[in-house]
Amino acid sequence: MAAVSCTQSVDVLVVGGGASGTAAGVQAARCGVNTLIVEETPWLGGMLTSAGVSAIDGNYRLRGGLFREFTDAVAQHYGGYENLKTGWVSHIQFEPKVGEQILEDLAAAEPRLKVVKGLRFVCAKKLSRGWEVGFESESGAKKTVRCKILIDGTELGDVAKACGVAYHIGFDPRSYTGEEMALEEGNDIVQDMTMVMTIKDYGPEADMTIARPEGYNERNYINSCKNPLNDPSISKGQPLWSPEMMLSYGLLPGGEMMINWPVEANDFYANIIEMSREQRDSVIAVAKQRTLGFLYFLQTSLGMKSLGLADEYPSEDGLALFPYYRESRRIEGEHLFTVDEARDRYSTNAYRTGVCVGDYPVDHHHYAYPDWASLPRLHFAPIPSFTLPLGSLVPLKVEDLIVAEKSISVTNLINGSTRLQPVVVEIGQTAGILAALSVQRGCAVREVDVRSVQKALLAAGAYLQPWLDLKPGEEGFEAIQRIGCTGILRGIGQNVGWANESWFRASDPLKWSDLHLDDYYPSAVLPSGCPATDPSCPSRPDREPSSDIVTKGAFADLLNSLGASVEVHDCCREKPLTRLQAAVMLDRSLNPFSRPVDFNGNLL
């Protein structure tokens, strides 16, 4: 472990080496600034590893940036992506200790990055430029680190609170978010947390039965799966799976089983966000007994005595290092991302500032809450895949601070989608780039232009818009990402069964009616007689009028009228143009992406 002195100074300090914090530290160091990650536990990775949620939810077809680096390394370890499809909850599953070692290797490969473990965050003091941050070891030794930019990578937003950032907890009122789905009045109810355990079958002759956990009540678990003890009178209306399906839910490549089972098992309700450390520890101890009680139920009531805790975590009790927190403080940031924006990305201009993508539904866990029936049913409410705006990471009124992990400026509702592992890793990578640019340019975080962050993300192979047409590295990928961030050509979002998708429609023929030029090129004149300029021109869903199809020559003429210099051979002038070809031509000849935007996507 690297030592920290009271006089140590770094460019970027990341408090919390979770999924976001690790990505932030690695990316900031790659950008060329001296970076320090301080993590309280022995492991990096947060919910990916330390909290045991080693089955990744979402973004299987949207793997980019550091998230893709991580999953590629996991796949390589197990011999390919197909070998990660061991459980039915996810296409990417792995043993937590394998994921942790991969993150350790990523961090160790960066000479400008140092990682210190075993230190608890205590306080933060604002300096004229940057912060002075206090830590304490378990033995009581106090350490101080000074930094130019501070990144909050904690699980519950503790740094943001200490720095004086305004924040929200629980359900937001509709008056604050404007969301159609929001409650009329807010409350402080958060999502259930889960003390995850990783178990294994030790063989038919083994008896791994643990001592009866404190406070054990069999009735807490009788409806966790189909079994003779099921009692419909106390059911919460959740579907019941067979015991075999329940255990194969999180089956890991090595044969172990992740137990993060939401059906009346080890989900646990407690709002510990504003509690002291001692109070939190006391509640977590109860959550652990709830999880151990589920294991005891499996071993005794269901006769699965050969199941026991796997030797997976460096913890005394064999459980994950801390709970899986689905909800945190949510800061007031430069932009508040809402579920309505996710449903209709063009309802505001914030899509132009996109830096992270996600495709998971709105997933809220509330069945462990005592009065769960009084809460809205938000389980997997469908939305298209979405892009998260950069302004969600930048707190209002507080300088030299970036907030990552689950504490960003989003509403309670859309947190059900932005909290998932892939998005949180992407948030961290974005935070690292933003911090590095702020340091290198000697400017405030909020003065770093959005486009420079997006350019750096594209250079790192990340997505800005969730188009499924092309993958990072494929020809045309960056062009449709950049043009997608202008809105001149727009994609479509859709729900297909379980999947949430967005498509640029790269191979479709370009139509004049596809072009949204007014914001960027108000002087643009489209040909007369096409549906974009003549509403009386007939249009049928099964056959578009030929006057609406854009040819290469006509599009070149349009671009040239706007100041470009594009040549098209005579033999190609009458050929139809695809949307991908149009994006590439527009991107290369006029580069509208270079036009700066503010945190709300308004053109500057």
Beta strands, then each sheet from edge to edge (+ up, - down):
strand 1: 8-15
strand 2: 35-39
strand 3: 113-117
strand 4: 119-126
strand 5: 131-137
strand 6: 142-152
strand 7: 167-168
strand 8: 193-194
strand 9: 197-201
strand 10: 257-259
strand 11: 267-268
strand 12: 307-309
strand 13: 330-331
strand 14: 354-358
strand 15: 386-389
strand 16: 401-403
strand 17: 492-496
strand 18: 499-503
sheet 1: 3+ 2+ 1+ 6+ 5- 4+
sheet 2: 3+ 2+ 1+ 6+ 16+
sheet 3: 7+ 13-
sheet 4: 8+ 11-
sheet 5: 10+ 9- 12+
sheet 6: 14+ 15-
sheet 7: 17+ 18-
end
